[in-house]
Every structure is written in C-alpha cells, then in structure tokens.
C-alpha cells in the first residue's frame, strides 16, 4: 500500500474506521441473498467474526510500514437511521435496474429488519469484537460509540441534526466537537482524566 509508506515518513497517528457498512448493509444483503428472514444473533456473531478477520488481515499489512503506536482503530458509530426510514434508505443506497429494485423491495417485505435499538446493539457487539482484535494485535482502540449515546441507550438525538434520523450518517455540525475531543485525547491523553475512550 503506497499510501502507508508515504504516510509513515511523517510519524503521525493514522485513524481507521471500518465496520459500519458491514453491520448496516452487508449483513442485510447476505441475509437477503441467503433467504435468512429472521434475525439471528448467533448468525450475526459469525458474520462479525468473518468481517473482523478480514480487517485483521488488513491491519497486519499496515503495522509494518506505520508501526503499532501510530495506528488508531475507531469503533463503529451507533446506528442513526429511524425505523420508519430504514427500508427506503436501504433501497436508495442499492439502486440498480428497475427489475433489481423491485426484487429488493419485495425481499425487504419478507426479511425482518431490526429496529433502531437492536441495530445499535448489533453495532455494540461488533465493537466488542473490534476491541478484542485490537488487544490481540496490541493496537489502540478508540471508543467513539459510547460517547454518542443518550440516556436511553441509542444515539443521542442532538447528533441527528436537521435530518432527524432520515439519513444513515451523523450530523457533522453537531457531532464535530465531541469527535474532535476524542481524537485529540487519543493523540495526547489528558493527565487528569482516566476515561478517554482509548484502550
């Protein structure tokens, strides 16, 4: 990976964020393909193991040029999309031919779509495996999942911004400050705080 070698000369932290698309889209696509209509935590955990394994191989290729000390692996964010918007959002993200669009829409009528709370819990499970991977490889894990949760255990509504949960992404304007603080803490952890989200 040429970019890794080029980045290494600057001796700066490199932040990696992956897995959110796997949790929200890829797992659902696999379920539709394999006609697994019911949500199964055991099946999801197996999927996570495969996903984390592939990312682990990717990280192995980065350790040599960048060094363990400069690598930061971030958690996946909490799920964002409202339940009443999720199916339309998924369809919009997978637009193809009219025939494929119709087939996908029909498949989504058949398949159980986890609600927001369940999708948040699935991402929490993914993060546990991601954290374990970082321990195994002696890499820094950055928790930018829990700091974004509200008292009800799902994404704090302040980070939805104007879209109000009609998008898969956090609102940049409202989440920038907390995420910047997490990033800065991972570079120079504050001496007066034991809870920086970094392990």
C-alpha positions as CSV (number, residue, x, y, z in Angstrom):
1,X,0.0,0.0,0.0
2,X,1.9,3.0,-1.3
3,X,-0.1,5.5,0.8
4,X,1.0,3.7,4.1
5,X,4.7,4.0,3.2
6,X,4.2,7.7,2.2
7,X,2.4,8.4,5.5
8,X,5.0,6.6,7.6
9,X,7.6,9.3,6.9
10,X,5.6,11.9,8.8
11,X,5.3,9.8,12.0
12,X,1.7,10.8,12.7
13,X,-1.3,8.9,14.0
14,X,-3.5,7.2,11.4
15,X,-7.2,6.7,12.3
16,X,-9.1,3.8,10.7
17,X,-12.8,3.4,10.8
18,X,-14.5,0.4,9.3
19,X,-17.4,-2.0,10.0
20,X,-20.4,0.3,10.0
21,X,-21.3,-0.6,6.4
22,X,-20.8,-4.3,7.3
23,X,-23.3,-4.0,10.3
24,X,-25.9,-2.0,8.5
25,X,-25.8,-3.0,4.8
26,X,-23.6,-6.0,4.1
27,X,-25.1,-8.3,6.8
28,X,-28.6,-7.4,5.5
29,X,-27.5,-8.1,1.9
30,X,-26.2,-11.5,3.0
31,X,-29.4,-12.3,4.7
32,X,-31.5,-11.4,1.7
33,X,-29.2,-13.4,-0.6
34,X,-29.3,-16.5,1.6
35,X,-33.0,-16.1,2.5
36,X,-32.4,-15.8,6.2
37,X,-35.5,-13.9,7.0
38,X,-35.3,-14.0,10.8
39,X,-32.7,-12.1,12.8
40,X,-30.2,-14.4,14.5
41,X,-27.6,-13.1,16.9
42,X,-25.6,-16.3,16.5
43,X,-25.6,-15.8,12.7
44,X,-24.7,-12.1,13.2
45,X,-21.8,-13.0,15.5
46,X,-20.5,-15.5,12.9
47,X,-20.7,-12.7,10.3
48,X,-18.8,-10.4,12.6
49,X,-16.1,-12.9,13.1
50,X,-15.6,-13.1,9.3
51,X,-15.7,-9.3,8.9
52,X,-13.3,-8.7,11.8
53,X,-10.9,-11.4,10.4
54,X,-10.7,-9.6,7.1
55,X,-10.0,-6.3,8.7
56,X,-7.4,-8.0,10.9
57,X,-5.5,-9.1,7.8
58,X,-5.7,-5.5,6.5
59,X,-4.3,-4.2,9.8
60,X,-1.4,-6.7,9.6
61,X,-0.4,-5.1,6.3
62,X,-0.4,-1.7,7.9
63,X,1.6,-2.5,11.1
64,X,4.9,-2.9,9.3
65,X,5.0,0.4,7.5
66,X,3.1,2.6,10.0
67,X,4.0,1.0,13.4
68,X,1.6,-0.1,16.1
69,X,2.0,3.1,18.1
70,X,0.6,5.3,15.2
71,X,-2.4,3.1,14.4
72,X,-5.8,4.0,15.9
73,X,-8.8,1.8,15.2
74,X,-12.1,3.5,15.9
75,X,-15.3,1.8,16.9
76,X,-18.3,1.9,14.6
77,X,-20.8,4.7,15.3
78,X,-24.2,4.0,16.8
79,X,-27.0,3.3,14.3
80,X,-28.6,6.6,13.1
81,X,-31.5,5.9,10.7
82,X,-35.0,6.0,12.1
83,X,-37.1,2.8,11.8
84,X,-39.7,4.3,9.5
85,X,-37.0,5.5,7.1
86,X,-34.6,2.5,7.1
87,X,-36.1,0.4,4.2
88,X,-36.4,3.4,1.9
89,X,-32.8,4.4,2.8
90,X,-31.5,0.9,2.1
91,X,-33.3,0.9,-1.2
92,X,-31.9,4.3,-2.2
93,X,-28.4,3.1,-1.4
94,X,-28.8,0.0,-3.6
95,X,-30.5,1.4,-6.7
96,X,-29.9,-0.6,-9.8
97,X,-32.1,-1.7,-12.7
98,X,-35.9,-1.4,-12.2
99,X,-36.1,-5.2,-12.1
100,X,-33.4,-5.4,-9.3
101,X,-35.1,-2.6,-7.4
102,X,-38.4,-4.3,-7.4
103,X,-36.9,-7.6,-6.4
104,X,-35.1,-6.0,-3.5
105,X,-38.2,-4.1,-2.4
106,X,-40.1,-7.4,-2.3
107,X,-37.3,-9.1,-0.4
108,X,-37.4,-6.4,2.3
109,X,-41.0,-7.1,2.8
110,X,-40.1,-10.7,3.7
111,X,-37.0,-10.1,5.8
112,X,-37.1,-8.9,9.4
113,X,-35.5,-5.5,9.7
114,X,-34.1,-4.9,13.2
115,X,-35.3,-1.8,14.9
116,X,-33.0,1.1,15.9
117,X,-32.4,-0.3,19.4
118,X,-31.5,-3.7,18.0
119,X,-29.3,-2.2,15.3
120,X,-27.5,-0.2,18.0
121,X,-26.9,-3.4,20.0
122,X,-25.6,-5.2,16.9
123,X,-23.1,-2.4,16.5
124,X,-22.1,-2.7,20.1
125,X,-21.5,-6.4,19.6
126,X,-19.3,-5.6,16.6
127,X,-17.3,-3.1,18.7
128,X,-16.6,-5.7,21.3
129,X,-15.0,-7.9,18.7
130,X,-13.2,-5.0,17.2
131,X,-11.8,-4.1,20.6
132,X,-10.7,-7.7,21.2
133,X,-8.9,-7.6,17.8
134,X,-7.0,-4.5,18.9
135,X,-6.0,-6.2,22.2
136,X,-4.8,-9.2,20.2
137,X,-2.7,-7.0,17.9
138,X,-1.6,-4.5,20.6
139,X,-3.3,-1.6,18.8
140,X,-5.1,1.4,20.2
141,X,-8.9,1.2,20.2
142,X,-10.8,4.4,20.1
143,X,-14.4,4.3,21.5
144,X,-16.5,6.9,19.7
145,X,-19.6,4.8,20.1
146,X,-20.5,5.1,23.8
147,X,-19.9,8.9,24.0
148,X,-22.6,9.4,21.3
149,X,-25.3,7.5,23.2
150,X,-28.1,9.2,25.0
151,X,-29.5,8.1,28.4
152,X,-31.9,5.8,26.5
153,X,-29.0,3.7,25.1
154,X,-29.4,4.8,21.5
155,X,-27.8,7.7,19.6
156,X,-28.4,11.0,21.3
157,X,-30.8,12.9,19.2
158,X,-28.6,16.0,19.3
159,X,-26.3,14.3,16.8
160,X,-29.1,13.8,14.2
161,X,-29.1,17.5,13.3
162,X,-31.6,18.7,10.7
163,X,-32.1,15.3,9.1
164,X,-33.7,14.0,12.3
165,X,-32.7,10.4,11.6
166,X,-33.7,10.3,7.9
167,X,-30.0,9.6,6.9
168,X,-27.5,6.9,7.8
169,X,-24.9,9.4,8.8
170,X,-24.3,11.5,11.9
171,X,-24.8,15.2,11.6
172,X,-21.4,16.8,11.1
173,X,-22.1,20.1,12.7
174,X,-23.5,18.7,15.9
175,X,-21.1,15.8,16.4
176,X,-17.8,17.5,15.4
177,X,-17.0,18.9,18.8
178,X,-17.3,15.6,20.7
179,X,-15.5,13.6,18.0
180,X,-12.7,16.2,17.8
181,X,-12.2,15.9,21.6
182,X,-12.0,12.1,21.3
183,X,-9.4,12.3,18.5
184,X,-7.3,14.9,20.4
185,X,-7.4,12.8,23.6
186,X,-6.1,9.8,21.6
187,X,-3.1,11.8,20.5
188,X,-2.3,13.3,23.8
189,X,-4.4,11.8,26.6
190,X,-5.3,14.3,29.3
191,X,-3.4,13.5,32.5
192,X,-6.4,14.4,34.7
193,X,-8.9,12.0,33.0
194,X,-8.9,8.3,33.4
195,X,-11.8,7.8,30.9
196,X,-10.6,8.9,27.4
197,X,-12.3,6.2,25.4
198,X,-8.8,4.8,24.4
199,X,-7.6,1.3,25.2
